[in-house]
């Protein structure tokens, strides 16, 4: 699992960038087979994680969203 060993409060932009780069390279099994993911897929994955972190912020479990500084370029369909 991507962040199985990290407490949610400790997830930072560099952690998100690292795991998304692994998904981009096809090094992680867990969201489909071991194959590279497109930037658009990475954007969706980041959006899901961001939504979870925003929920934690809204419930006062977290202070910040570790995905805010992560930038991924969208690709035309």
N, C-alpha and C positions, 0 to 999 in steps of 0.2 A: 504494500500500500504506500501511497505517496508520502503521507505525513504521519504514518502510524507511530513513529517513535518521537513525535514532536507534540508538546502541548499546544493547543490552538493559540494561546496567548503569545507564543514565541515565534509564530510564523511571520517571516519578514519577506520583503520583496525579493531578496536574493534567493531565498528558499523556493519561492514560487517560480522565479526565472529558471532555477536549476532543474526543477522537476518538469517544467514545460519544455525545456530544451531536450530533456531525456525522452519525453513523449514525441517531440518533433523528430528526433532521430530514430524512433522506433525501438528504443531500448527498454521500454516498460510494457509489460503485459498487464492489462487490467481495463483498458478501454479499447476493446477490439484486440486483434492479434498483434504480434510484434511487427508492426510496420509503421513507417513514418506518418505523422499526422500533419495535415495542412494547417496553415496559419488560421484559417477560419475555424477549424476544429479546436485549435488552441485557444482562440478567442472565446468560444463557447465554454470550454473547460474553465477558463479564468472567470467568466461571468458567473458560473455556478458557484465557484469557490468564493467569489466576491459577495454574492447574495447570502451565502451562509455566514460570512464574517460580518456583513451589515446587520443581519439578524442578531448576532451576538452583541454587537455594539448597541443596537436598539434595546436589548434586554439587559444592558449594563454588565454583561459578562466580559466584554472586551473593550479596549480603549482605542484601538486603531485597526484599519483594514490593510493587511499585508499585501494586497493586490493593487493598491492605488498607484504605485509608482511603476508598475510593470506595463510596458508598452509592447504591443504586438501589431504588426502591420496587417491590415485586412487585404485579402486578395479578391480581385473581381471574379464573379462566378462565370 
